Amino acid sequence: MMKEITDILEPIENIPEKYNLSGQRFGRWTVLPECRRGTKGARVWKCRCDCGTERLILARSLKSGKTRSCGCLNREIVRNMAEDLTGQTFGDLTVLERDDPGAHRGSYWRCRCNACGGECVVDRHRLVKGIKTHCGCKNKNDHTKKDITGQKFRMLTALHETDKRDRNGSVVWHCRCDCGNEVDISYDTLMYSEVISCGCRRLEANRELSGHVTRAANTSVDMLRRKSKVARSTTGIIGVYQLKNGRFRAEISFQNKNYRLGTYQTVEAAKKARLRAEQVLHGDFLEFYDAWRKQADLDPAWAAENPVSVKVKQLADGSFDVKMRPELLIQGK
């Protein structure tokens, strides 16, 4: 819920034209000709929502789209999502059922196209506003209706068209992969994506890669050992990201799980937090693994019965409780 601004200082007079928002609309807000200065110097405008509610809103919140209404818009969206459209007809589309809610953000409905008999998934807004009235079969020069029977796309050969459509109205084709598996893939995916196979090529590549990569406790040992790691953040420091408010967030990944290490005023402080976590999670793990590897080389039977196991728990203060198994006779350096 948006916090209403009540701590306001003096009115602002003679606002420069480029900062004057009076009369402009932002979502459901209409800016009224009354501007004041907040406690930190920010400009605050009096606005009226389409429902009649008036509030004082920060100029930056209006411009960024952080606020679009007094809250009535969200309430309306919730009501719309709860509305059952089953059985209703919109153009050539008859609603069959609500689509899997876990697959989308918002209200999506599975529909049958009365023009061609195909099915498609459409969001509620495009249905009720008349934006989407058929599955795509009526589009002029519709490329999705092109006959591609027998054509080959990398390892996939199109066998025949199905009565299915993807959410964009593209025809779904039944295909055979060179490995023998048969799958259903949309025309758009075959024509415009980089799909190579039914998935068998990826599995084969993973099997080939597994012979060259050392893994233990659901962690890539080789990846942790790499000296030249690439930072994917704007700070140039691995695991340190600058937030919109100017602060810096530190985080670290281990065993395919991401841990947040807190936010800091300076990039140096965030970097220190990241390095401390690297030592506890990455450094100590590599030292333990090396010691386990030495003992495993001496006694392969023991290694088979005692694989590396690591359990990590992040405590309330942000520190880590790390338990590594098994007990080792040979200690690391």
DRENDREN-205934 format. One record per residue: x, y, z of N, C-alpha, C, CB in turn; residue in one letter. Coordinates in steps of 0.02 Angstrom, whole numbers, padded with zeros to 5 digits, always signed. Glycine has a CB too. Layout:
# residues N
XYZXYZXYZXYZA
...
This chain:
# residues 333
+00043-00060+00000+00000+00000+00000+00044+00062+00000-00048+00000+00062M
+00027+00112-00040+00066+00173-00045+00060+00214+00018+00045+00213-00106M
+00117+00239+00042+00118+00280+00103+00101+00352+00084+00186+00276+00138K
+00052+00381+00118+00032+00449+00104+00080+00498+00137-00039+00462+00128E
+00098+00551+00102+00146+00599+00127+00109+00652+00167+00186+00632+00069I
+00129+00660+00229+00096+00710+00272+00145+00762+00298+00062+00675+00330T
+00210+00746+00298+00260+00792+00326+00284+00838+00270+00320+00753+00358D
+00250+00894+00258+00262+00937+00201+00283+01006+00225+00200+00942+00157I
+00330+01038+00188+00352+01105+00203+00316+01155+00159+00428+01112+00195L
+00351+01210+00142+00319+01267+00110+00299+01253+00037+00364+01326+00113E
+00249+01288+00012+00230+01282-00059+00286+01306-00104+00165+01322-00073P
+00289+01281-00165+00339+01302-00214+00305+01346-00266+00373+01240-00248I
+00334+01405-00276+00307+01451-00326+00354+01455-00387+00297+01521-00294E
+00326+01475-00443+00365+01487-00504+00408+01426-00522+00410+01548-00495N
+00375+01370-00532+00410+01309-00550+00431+01312-00624+00365+01247-00538I
+00494+01297-00639+00516+01297-00709+00474+01250-00752+00590+01276-00715P
+00465+01267-00815+00419+01231-00859+00437+01156-00863+00420+01261-00928E
+00502+01141-00866+00522+01070-00874+00507+01028-00812+00595+01066-00892K
+00496+01060-00755+00479+01023-00694+00406+01028-00676+00521+01049-00637Y
+00368+01066-00715+00297+01077-00700+00255+01019-00725+00273+01144-00730N
+00225+00981-00680+00185+00923-00698+00110+00939-00697+00200+00866-00651L
+00091+01000-00681+00021+01018-00674-00018+01001-00737+00013+01093-00659S
-00074+00965-00728-00118+00947-00784-00099+00882-00817-00118+01001-00834G
-00040+00855-00803-00018+00793-00835-00051+00733-00801+00059+00787-00833Q
-00055+00678-00838-00083+00616-00810-00029+00563-00805-00142+00592-00854R
-00031+00526-00750+00014+00470-00738-00029+00412-00713+00071+00488-00687F
-00043+00364-00758-00089+00311-00739-00158+00340-00729-00065+00275-00676G
-00186+00332-00670-00251+00360-00654-00246+00426-00617-00291+00312-00613R
-00185+00450-00605-00176+00513-00570-00178+00572-00619-00109+00514-00532W
-00213+00625-00599-00210+00689-00634-00177+00738-00586-00282+00714-00655T
-00123+00770-00609-00085+00816-00565-00122+00883-00561-00013+00826-00592V
-00134+00905-00499-00167+00968-00487-00115+01024-00481-00212+00965-00423L
-00134+01087-00490-00086+01143-00487-00067+01162-00416-00115+01204-00523P
-00043+01115-00378-00020+01129-00310+00042+01087-00296-00077+01113-00257E
+00099+01120-00287+00162+01085-00276+00194+01111-00212+00210+01094-00337C
+00222+01066-00173+00257+01084-00111+00325+01050-00109+00214+01065-00049R
+00365+01070-00061+00431+01041-00054+00433+00997+00008+00485+01096-00050R
+00455+00934+00000+00458+00888+00056+00517+00903+00102+00462+00817+00031G
+00523+00864+00155+00574+00876+00206+00645+00868+00177+00565+00828+00264T
+00654+00828+00124+00720+00818+00095+00728+00857+00029+00732+00744+00083K
+00684+00905+00017+00690+00947-00042+00655+00921-00103+00761+00956-00058G
+00625+00862-00099+00592+00832-00158+00526+00869-00172+00579+00757-00147A
+00508+00874-00236+00445+00905-00254+00388+00855-00245+00447+00930-00327R
+00334+00881-00216+00275+00840-00201+00214+00874-00231+00266+00828-00124V
+00176+00837-00271+00118+00865-00306+00053+00837-00277+00122+00851-00381W
+00003+00880-00275-00063+00857-00257-00096+00828-00319-00107+00914-00226K
-00122+00766-00313-00150+00730-00371-00219+00704-00354-00103+00672-00392C
-00259+00697-00407-00327+00669-00399-00331+00605-00441-00382+00720-00421R
-00352+00551-00408-00362+00488-00443-00428+00488-00480-00359+00428-00393C
-00435+00446-00530-00498+00444-00569-00557+00426-00525-00492+00392-00625D
-00544+00393-00468-00599+00375-00423-00619+00433-00378-00580+00314-00380C
-00580+00489-00380-00597+00548-00340-00551+00559-00280-00666+00542-00315G
-00511+00511-00263-00465+00518-00206-00410+00567-00222-00435+00449-00187T
-00393+00611-00174-00339+00659-00183-00283+00645-00133-00365+00732-00175E
-00221+00647-00157-00163+00634-00114-00104+00675-00137-00146+00559-00113R
-00054+00680-00093+00009+00712-00109+00059+00658-00130+00036+00753-00049L
+00087+00666-00191+00129+00613-00219+00197+00643-00239+00095+00580-00279I
+00251+00606-00224+00317+00627-00246+00321+00630-00322+00371+00579-00218L
+00353+00681-00348+00359+00688-00421+00396+00629-00451+00396+00754-00439A
+00448+00605-00417+00487+00549-00444+00446+00485-00446+00550+00539-00404R
+00399+00478-00399+00356+00418-00399+00308+00420-00458+00317+00412-00333S
+00285+00479-00476+00240+00486-00534+00278+00470-00598+00211+00557-00537L
+00337+00499-00605+00375+00491-00667+00399+00420-00678+00434+00538-00668K
+00418+00387-00624+00445+00319-00630+00391+00266-00638+00487+00303-00569S
+00328+00286-00627+00274+00237-00632+00265+00195-00569+00286+00192-00691G
+00300+00215-00515+00294+00178-00453+00223+00180-00425+00343+00205-00401K
+00188+00235-00438+00119+00240-00418+00076+00256-00479+00109+00295-00363T
+00021+00219-00488-00023+00230-00544-00094+00247-00522-00024+00168-00588R
-00108+00236-00458-00175+00252-00432-00171+00254-00357-00228+00201-00457S
-00228+00269-00326-00231+00270-00253-00235+00200-00224-00291+00312-00230C
-00239+00150-00266-00248+00081-00245-00308+00049-00277-00255+00078-00169G
-00350+00090-00308-00411+00064-00339-00394+00021-00400-00457+00122-00360C
-00339+00038-00435-00320-00002-00493-00303-00073-00474-00262+00031-00529L
-00263-00081-00420-00245-00148-00398-00307-00188-00376-00195-00144-00340N
-00352-00154-00342-00413-00188-00320-00454-00211-00380-00456-00141-00275R
-00456-00169-00432-00493-00187-00493-00461-00247-00528-00497-00128-00541E
-00394-00247-00530-00358-00303-00561-00372-00368-00525-00282-00289-00562I
-00372-00365-00458-00387-00425-00419-00458-00450-00432-00378-00410-00344V
-00505-00403-00436-00574-00424-00451-00579-00455-00520-00622-00363-00446R
-00544-00425-00568-00547-00452-00636-00517-00521-00641-00510-00405-00684N
-00461-00532-00604-00429-00598-00605-00473-00651-00574-00362-00595-00569M
-00514-00630-00526-00558-00678-00492-00620-00694-00534-00579-00651-00425A
-00636-00652-00583-00696-00663-00624-00689-00725-00667-00710-00602-00669E
-00739-00767-00668-00738-00829-00706-00764-00816-00777-00780-00885-00672D
-00721-00827-00827-00740-00815-00897-00761-00879-00932-00684-00782-00934L
-00760-00935-00897-00775-01000-00928-00843-00998-00965-00774-01055-00876T
-00843-01020-01028-00904-01023-01067-00920-00960-01106-00961-01037-01023G
-00888-00904-01089-00901-00842-01126-00865-00842-01193-00878-00781-01084Q
-00893-00805-01241-00865-00802-01308-00843-00731-01324-00916-00828-01360T
-00783-00725-01351-00756-00660-01370-00733-00666-01443-00696-00638-01323F
-00773-00639-01489-00758-00648-01559-00767-00721-01578-00687-00623-01576G
-00715-00751-01605-00716-00822-01622-00688-00866-01566-00677-00834-01686D
-00672-00837-01509-00641-00875-01455-00692-00891-01400-00581-00836-01426L
-00699-00954-01384-00741-00976-01328-00695-01000-01272-00791-01033-01351T
-00705-00972-01213-00662-00988-01156-00678-01057-01129-00669-00935-01101V
-00628-01100-01124-00637-01168-01099-00623-01172-01024-00591-01216-01137L
-00566-01144-01002-00547-01149-00932-00490-01101-00918-00526-01222-00913E
-00478-01089-00854-00421-01048-00835-00358-01088-00845-00427-01024-00761R
-00307-01058-00875-00244-01094-00887-00206-01101-00821-00201-01057-00940D
-00158-01145-00821-00118-01160-00761-00093-01095-00730-00059-01206-00778D
-00117-01077-00669-00097-01013-00639-00023-01010-00622-00137-01000-00576P
+00009-01068-00615+00080-01069-00600+00124-01053-00659+00100-01135-00572G
+00095-01053-00719+00134-01042-00780+00136-00969-00801+00107-01084-00836A
+00094-00926-00771+00089-00856-00793+00083-00810-00733+00030-00847-00841H
+00100-00748-00745+00084-00695-00697+00023-00658-00724+00144-00645-00686R
-00033-00664-00690-00094-00633-00714-00147-00686-00728-00081-00592-00777G
-00200-00664-00762-00257-00707-00776-00257-00729-00849-00323-00671-00759S
-00241-00792-00862-00238-00820-00929-00290-00875-00937-00167-00846-00945Y
-00320-00878-00998-00374-00925-01010-00361-00965-01073-00441-00887-01016W
-00377-01030-01069-00372-01074-01127-00437-01069-01167-00357-01148-01105R
-00430-01055-01231-00489-01043-01273-00489-01088-01335-00492-00969-01294C
-00550-01102-01361-00556-01137-01425-00575-01086-01478-00609-01194-01420R
-00540-01089-01535-00556-01044-01591-00611-01076-01632-00493-01030-01635C
-00669-01043-01636-00725-01069-01674-00715-01065-01749-00788-01032-01655N
-00664-01027-01771-00651-01020-01842-00613-01079-01871-00612-00956-01855A
-00567-01108-01830-00527-01164-01856-00526-01224-01810-00456-01140-01866C
-00553-01218-01749-00554-01274-01703-00492-01281-01660-00564-01337-01740G
-00442-01238-01672-00381-01240-01633-00390-01211-01563-00325-01204-01668G
-00340-01219-01522-00342-01192-01454-00283-01145-01444-00340-01249-01402E
-00293-01097-01400-00239-01050-01383-00250-01024-01312-00236-00992-01434C
-00199-00995-01284-00202-00965-01217-00198-00890-01224-00146-00993-01171V
-00246-00854-01194-00250-00781-01202-00259-00750-01133-00308-00762-01249V
-00227-00692-01122-00237-00658-01058-00304-00622-01057-00179-00608-01045D
-00331-00612-00997-00398-00585-00989-00405-00516-01023-00415-00579-00915R
-00354-00474-01016-00359-00406-01043-00372-00407-01118-00295-00367-01028H
-00334-00448-01155-00342-00449-01228-00409-00480-01248-00285-00488-01260R
-00436-00523-01206-00501-00553-01221-00557-00501-01213-00514-00613-01174L
-00561-00472-01154-00619-00429-01139-00615-00362-01177-00623-00415-01063V
-00554-00341-01197-00548-00279-01234-00554-00289-01310-00480-00246-01219K
-00562-00352-01331-00572-00366-01401-00507-00363-01442-00621-00319-01430G
-00451-00364-01409-00387-00362-01444-00372-00428-01478-00330-00344-01396I
-00391-00483-01444-00380-00550-01471-00448-00582-01483-00336-00594-01422K
-00465-00595-01547-00531-00622-01563-00528-00690-01598-00569-00573-01607T
-00467-00713-01614-00459-00779-01644-00388-00803-01629-00472-00778-01722H
-00374-00865-01645-00309-00894-01626-00252-00871-01670-00313-00969-01629C
-00267-00835-01723-00217-00812-01770-00229-00839-01840-00148-00833-01746G
-00279-00885-01845-00292-00917-01910-00320-00869-01961-00339-00974-01900C
-00346-00811-01940-00376-00765-01988-00329-00710-02011-00437-00734-01958K
-00269-00711-01984-00220-00659-02005-00206-00665-02079-00155-00666-01964N
-00203-00609-02112-00188-00609-02184-00116-00632-02194-00199-00539-02215K
-00106-00675-02244-00040-00703-02259-00008-00732-02197+00005-00649-02288N
-00049-00767-02158-00025-00795-02094+00028-00848-02106-00085-00825-02054D
+00091-00832-02085+00145-00878-02097+00138-00942-02056+00211-00845-02082H
+00099-00938-02002+00092-00997-01958+00052-01052-01992+00060-00977-01892T
+00017-01036-02048-00022-01087-02084+00017-01119-02140-00086-01057-02111K
+00081-01099-02148+00121-01127-02202+00133-01201-02192+00188-01090-02207K
+00128-01239-02246+00138-01312-02242+00213-01328-02244+00101-01348-02301D
+00238-01355-02190+00309-01372-02185+00319-01447-02178+00342-01335-02125I
+00269-01486-02198+00273-01559-02194+00336-01584-02230+00210-01591-02224T
+00375-01624-02194+00435-01654-02223+00497-01610-02218+00423-01670-02293G
+00489-01547-02201+00547-01503-02196+00587-01519-02133+00526-01429-02197Q
+00653-01509-02137+00697-01526-02081+00725-01462-02051+00753-01573-02104K
+00725-01460-01985+00751-01404-01947+00803-01431-01898+00694-01364-01909F
+00867-01423-01918+00922-01455-01881+00911-01530-01875+00928-01423-01811R
+00895-01556-01815+00884-01628-01807+00810-01647-01808+00915-01652-01741M
+00766-01598-01818+00694-01609-01814+00662-01609-01883+00661-01556-01769L
+00620-01658-01897+00582-01661-01959+00508-01652-01945+00595-01728-01997T
+00476-01603-01977+00404-01590-01966+00364-01645-02000+00384-01520-01993A
+00321-01680-01961+00281-01735-01988+00212-01711-02009+00276-01791-01937L
+00176-01679-01963+00109-01655-01980+00087-01602-01930+00058-01714-01980H
+00039-01561-01953+00011-01508-01911-00036-01538-01860-00025-01455-01955E
-00038-01509-01799-00086-01531-01748-00140-01477-01742-00050-01543-01679T
-00190-01490-01700-00242-01440-01690-00225-01394-01632-00309-01475-01677D
-00164-01397-01607-00142-01355-01552-00113-01289-01578-00089-01391-01509K
-00115-01238-01536-00084-01174-01550-00046-01153-01487-00137-01121-01571R
+00010-01118-01496+00043-01091-01437+00008-01027-01416+00119-01078-01451D
+00032-00995-01364-00003-00937-01336-00004-00878-01385+00030-00915-01271R
+00040-00879-01436+00040-00825-01485+00001-00843-01548+00111-00807-01504N
-00032-00901-01548-00072-00922-01605-00034-00961-01658-00102-00862-01637G
+00030-00976-01646+00070-01012-01695+00051-01086-01695+00145-01004-01680S
+00046-01116-01755+00027-01186-01762+00081-01231-01731+00016-01205-01836V
+00058-01282-01695+00104-01330-01665+00110-01390-01711+00080-01352-01594V
+00172-01409-01728+00186-01465-01773+00214-01525-01735+00234-01443-01827W
+00192-01585-01758+00219-01647-01730+00282-01664-01769+00166-01705-01734H
+00338-01672-01733+00402-01681-01766+00438-01744-01741+00447-01619-01753C
+00482-01769-01783+00524-01826-01764+00596-01804-01762+00514-01886-01813R
+00630-01820-01707+00700-01803-01699+00743-01859-01729+00718-01792-01624C
+00805-01844-01748+00849-01894-01776+00862-01951-01728+00915-01862-01795D
+00852-01939-01663+00862-01992-01613+00803-02040-01611+00874-01961-01544C
+00747-02022-01643+00688-02065-01644+00630-02040-01602+00706-02133-01621G
+00644-01994-01556+00590-01966-01515+00545-01921-01556+00620-01927-01454N
+00481-01917-01537+00434-01873-01571+00408-01822-01521+00376-01913-01602E
+00406-01759-01542+00386-01704-01498+00342-01655-01536+00448-01668-01470V
+00304-01614-01499+00263-01561-01529+00298-01494-01518+00191-01561-01497D
+00310-01458-01573+00346-01394-01570+00310-01344-01616+00421-01402-01591I
+00304-01282-01593+00269-01232-01633+00309-01211-01694+00254-01170-01590S
+00273-01187-01745+00304-01162-01807+00355-01108-01792+00250-01136-01855Y
+00336-01060-01749+00381-01005-01734+00446-01030-01703+00347-00955-01688D
+00440-01080-01659+00500-01107-01627+00546-01140-01678+00481-01157-01572T
+00516-01178-01723+00555-01212-01775+00589-01161-01821+00511-01259-01815L
+00553-01109-01841+00578-01063-01891+00626-01011-01863+00521-01028-01924M
+00612-00987-01803+00648-00927-01780+00690-00937-01717+00599-00873-01768Y
+00687-00994-01685+00729-01005-01626+00788-01049-01644+00688-01037-01569S
+00831-01060-01596+00891-01100-01607+00881-01172-01582+00951-01068-01573E
+00820-01195-01578+00808-01263-01555+00841-01312-01604+00731-01278-01549V
+00876-01361-01577+00915-01408-01618+00883-01476-01620+00985-01414-01591I
+00858-01500-01562+00833-01568-01558+00775-01572-01509+00888-01616-01538S
+00754-01633-01495+00700-01643-01446+00725-01632-01375+00671-01713-01453C
+00789-01622-01368+00820-01616-01302+00876-01666-01293+00769-01625-01247G
+00880-01714-01338+00930-01767-01333+01001-01739-01342+00917-01821-01385C
+01008-01687-01384+01075-01660-01395+01102-01627-01332+01074-01609-01453R
+01059-01594-01295+01080-01563-01233+01101-01616-01182+01024-01519-01204R
+01062-01670-01177+01079-01724-01131+01146-01756-01150+01024-01777-01130L
+01156-01764-01215+01219-01793-01238+01278-01748-01221+01216-01807-01314E
+01267-01683-01231+01321-01635-01216+01336-01635-01141+01301-01565-01239A
+01284-01640-01100+01295-01642-01028+01334-01704-01008+01228-01639-00991N
+01319-01761-01040+01355-01822-01024+01428-01816-01045+01323-01882-01058R
+01440-01785-01103+01509-01776-01126+01547-01730-01079+01510-01749-01197E
+01513-01678-01056+01546-01629-01012+01560-01658-00944+01503-01568-01005L
+01516-01704-00921+01524-01732-00854+01591-01768-00845+01467-01779-00838S
+01619-01793-00900+01683-01828-00895+01742-01781-00887+01694-01870-00955G
+01731-01716-00896+01785-01667-00892+01776-01618-00834+01791-01629-00956H
+01722-01624-00797+01708-01578-00743+01705-01615-00677+01641-01541-00756V
+01739-01588-00627+01740-01618-00561+01685-01587-00519+01809-01609-00526T
+01640-01629-00494+01585-01605-00451+01585-01643-00385+01518-01612-00487R
+01568-01608-00333+01562-01638-00267+01512-01598-00226+01631-01642-00230A
+01468-01633-00190+01417-01600-00148+01377-01549-00188+01451-01565-00088A
+01358-01569-00250+01317-01527-00293+01351-01461-00310+01249-01514-00260N
+01418-01463-00315+01457-01403-00328+01512-01419-00378+01487-01375-00263T
+01524-01373-00424+01578-01381-00473+01644-01359-00441+01564-01341-00537S
+01687-01407-00427+01751-01392-00397+01793-01350-00445+01789-01456-00378V
+01791-01368-00510+01830-01331-00560+01810-01258-00564+01823-01364-00628D
+01745-01245-00559+01721-01176-00563+01747-01135-00505+01644-01174-00566M
+01748-01164-00445+01772-01128-00386+01847-01114-00390+01756-01166-00322L
+01883-01158-00425+01956-01150-00430+01977-01098-00482+01988-01217-00446R
+01932-01081-00527+01950-01035-00581+01976-00969-00554+01890-01023-00626R
+02033-00948-00580+02063-00885-00558+02033-00826-00596+02139-00887-00569K
+02019-00836-00660+01992-00781-00701+01917-00787-00707+02025-00781-00772S
+01882-00764-00655+01809-00765-00655+01782-00700-00684+01781-00776-00584K
+01726-00704-00718+01697-00645-00751+01644-00613-00706+01666-00663-00819V
+01652-00549-00692+01603-00513-00652+01546-00491-00697+01634-00452-00617A
+01484-00509-00679+01426-00491-00719+01388-00433-00690+01380-00551-00726R
+01420-00395-00648+01388-00337-00617+01420-00273-00641+01391-00341-00539S
+01385-00218-00635+01411-00153-00658+01469-00129-00615+01356-00101-00659T
+01477-00156-00555+01532-00134-00512+01599-00164-00534+01518-00153-00440T
+01596-00218-00574+01658-00252-00594+01683-00300-00541+01711-00202-00609G
+01645-00309-00488+01664-00354-00434+01614-00411-00431+01667-00316-00365I
+01637-00471-00431+01593-00530-00429+01551-00529-00366+01633-00595-00435I
+01485-00535-00375+01440-00540-00318+01423-00474-00285+01469-00584-00268G
+01442-00417-00314+01427-00351-00285+01389-00311-00337+01493-00314-00263V
+01329-00287-00319+01285-00252-00365+01263-00185-00334+01223-00295-00383Y
+01260-00135-00377+01236-00070-00352+01161-00066-00361+01271-00012-00390Q
+01126-00044-00308+01054-00037-00309+01033+00032-00333+01025-00052-00240L
+00969+00041-00346+00944+00105-00371+00952+00160-00319+00871+00098-00390K
+00953+00143-00255+00960+00193-00203+01032+00212-00190+00928+00169-00138N
+01079+00184-00229+01149+00201-00222+01189+00155-00177+01155+00269-00197G
+01155+00113-00138+01190+00066-00094+01214+00006-00135+01144+00044-00036R
+01253-00037-00103+01282-00095-00137+01262-00159-00102+01359-00088-00140F
+01238-00208-00141+01218-00272-00113+01271-00324-00130+01148-00294-00141R
+01287-00365-00079+01334-00420-00088+01297-00486-00084+01392-00417-00036A
+01316-00534-00126+01285-00599-00125+01334-00651-00150+01221-00601-00167E
+01319-00715-00137+01363-00769-00157+01322-00831-00171+01417-00783-00102I
+01345-00871-00219+01310-00933-00236+01352-00993-00216+01294-00936-00312S
+01317-01045-00192+01351-01107-00173+01300-01163-00175+01385-01101-00103F
+01318-01219-00205+01273-01276-00213+01207-01256-00247+01258-01307-00144Q
+01214-01214-00299+01156-01192-00339+01106-01151-00298+01121-01251-00369N
+01129-01122-00243+01085-01080-00203+01118-01012-00193+01070-01113-00134K
+01078-00959-00196+01104-00892-00189+01092-00865-00118+01071-00845-00240N
+01144-00837-00088+01139-00809-00020+01153-00734-00023+01190-00844+00028Y
+01109-00695+00006+01119-00622+00010+01158-00606+00073+01051-00584+00008R
+01207-00563+00065+01253-00547+00120+01240-00479+00150+01324-00552+00096L
+01189-00444+00127+01172-00379+00154+01186-00322+00105+01210-00367+00218G
+01163-00262+00122+01176-00203+00082+01222-00156+00121+01110-00167+00063T
+01264-00119+00084+01315-00078+00116+01319-00009+00084+01384-00113+00111Y
+01344+00039+00122+01348+00108+00098+01401+00116+00044+01362+00155+00156Q
+01456+00077+00049+01510+00084+00001+01523+00017-00033+01574+00109+00036T
+01553+00021-00093+01569-00039-00130+01625-00078-00096+01590-00021-00202V
+01669-00043-00059+01723-00077-00024+01696-00121+00031+01772-00026+00005E
+01645-00097+00068+01616-00136+00122+01580-00198+00094+01567-00093+00162A
+01546-00189+00038+01511-00246+00007+01562-00297-00018+01466-00222-00051A
+01618-00273-00046+01670-00319-00070+01699-00359-00012+01726-00279-00105K
+01711-00328+00045+01738-00363+00103+01690-00418+00126+01751-00314+00160K
+01625-00403+00126+01575-00453+00147+01576-00512+00099+01504-00422+00150A
+01583-00498+00034+01586-00551-00016+01649-00594-00006+01586-00522-00087R
+01707-00563+00006+01769-00600+00015+01766-00644+00077+01828-00553+00020L
+01735-00619+00131+01728-00660+00192+01686-00722+00178+01696-00619+00249R
+01631-00713+00141+01588-00769+00124+01623-00818+00077+01522-00745+00093A
+01664-00792+00031+01702-00835-00014+01748-00881+00025+01742-00794-00064E
+01781-00854+00076+01826-00895+00115+01789-00950+00152+01865-00852+00165Q
+01732-00933+00182+01694-00982+00221+01663-01036+00177+01639-00947+00261V
+01632-01015+00121+01597-01063+00078+01641-01094+00025+01538-01029+00045L
+01679-01053-00011+01719-01079-00066+01787-01104-00043+01728-01025-00119H
+01824-01061-00006+01891-01078+00015+01893-01139+00061+01923-01020+00050G
+01853-01139+00113+01852-01195+00160+01829-01259+00127+01808-01180+00221D
+01781-01253+00079+01758-01313+00044+01813-01343+00001+01697-01296+00001F
+01850-01301-00036+01904-01326-00078+01958-01359-00036+01933-01270-00120L
+01974-01330+00021+02024-01360+00065+02000-01428+00090+02039-01313+00125E
+01936-01432+00109+01908-01496+00132+01908-01547+00075+01837-01486+00160F
+01889-01525+00015+01886-01571-00041+01956-01598-00058+01856-01537-00102Y
+02007-01555-00057+02074-01578-00072+02097-01631-00022+02123-01519-00071D
+02080-01621+00042+02099-01670+00093+02060-01736+00082+02085-01643+00163A
+01997-01730+00063+01957-01790+00049+01984-01826-00012+01883-01772+00038W
+02006-01788-00063+02032-01818-00124+02096-01859-00110+02047-01764-00176R
+02139-01832-00066+02200-01869-00048+02183-01936-00016+02244-01827-00001K
+02135-01934+00031+02116-01996+00065+02080-02043+00017+02071-01981+00126Q
+02041-02015-00030+02006-02056-00079+02054-02091-00126+01957-02013-00119A
+02109-02057-00144+02158-02088-00188+02193-02147-00154+02210-02037-00210D
+02200-02143-00088+02232-02197-00051+02183-02255-00038+02259-02172+00014L
+02119-02239-00032+02069-02290-00016+02005-02278-00056+02054-02290+00060D
+02003-02301-00120+01944-02290-00162+01881-02320-00133+01956-02318-00231P
+01887-02377-00099+01827-02408-00070+01797-02363-00016+01845-02477-00040A
+01840-02333+00024+01816-02286+00075+01782-02226+00042+01874-02261+00121W
+01811-02201-00013+01783-02143-00047+01714-02158-00074+01829-02120-00104A
+01704-02219-00100+01639-02238-00128+01586-02238-00074+01643-02306-00162A
+01605-02257-00013+01557-02261+00043+01550-02194+00080+01578-02315+00092E
+01597-02148+00068+01596-02085+00105+01605-02026+00057+01653-02084+00158N
+01554-02011+00017+01559-01953-00029+01558-01888+00010+01501-01954-00080P
+01581-01835-00023+01582-01770+00009+01510-01745+00019+01622-01719-00033V
+01496-01721+00078+01429-01694+00094+01438-01627+00131+01388-01744+00138S
+01402-01576+00108+01407-01510+00139+01337-01484+00152+01447-01461+00093V
+01325-01461+00213+01261-01430+00231+01275-01359+00255+01224-01472+00286K
+01239-01312+00225+01250-01241+00240+01186-01211+00268+01274-01202+00177V
+01194-01173+00322+01137-01137+00351+01158-01066+00364+01112-01172+00416K
+01121-01019+00336+01136-00948+00348+01099-00925+00410+01117-00904+00286Q
+01136-00898+00458+01108-00878+00522+01077-00808+00517+01161-00879+00577L
+01042-00789+00570+01006-00725+00570+01053-00665+00561+00967-00717+00634A
+01115-00671+00586+01162-00615+00580+01199-00615+00513+01211-00618+00635D
+01180-00661+00467+01211-00663+00402+01270-00709+00396+01231-00596+00383G
+01296-00734+00453+01352-00781+00451+01328-00850+00430+01388-00783+00520S
+01375-00897+00421+01358-00963+00397+01379-01017+00446+01390-00975+00329F
+01335-01066+00454+01351-01127+00491+01360-01182+00439+01294-01145+00544D
+01422-01205+00431+01438-01253+00378+01461-01319+00409+01493-01225+00331V
+01430-01373+00389+01449-01439+00412+01471-01481+00352+01390-01474+00450K
+01533-01509+00356+01560-01549+00301+01573-01620+00325+01624-01517+00274M
+01555-01667+00285+01564-01738+00299+01596-01771+00239+01496-01772+00318R
+01633-01826+00250+01642-01865+00311+01701-01839+00353+01654-01939+00294P
+01711-01872+00411+01770-01857+00451+01831-01881+00413+01766-01891+00522E
+01885-01840+00413+01944-01856+00375+02002-01874+00420+01963-01798+00330L
+02042-01923+00397+02103-01942+00432+02160-01898+00409+02120-02018+00420L
+02158-01880+00345+02210-01836+00316+02182-01765+00315+02231-01859+00244I
+02216-01718+00346+02193-01651+00348+02224-01610+00291+02209-01620+00415Q
+02188-01558+00270+02213-01515+00217+02270-01472+00241+02158-01473+00188G
+02293-01430+00195+02350-01387+00213+02330-01335+00264+02379-01353+00150K
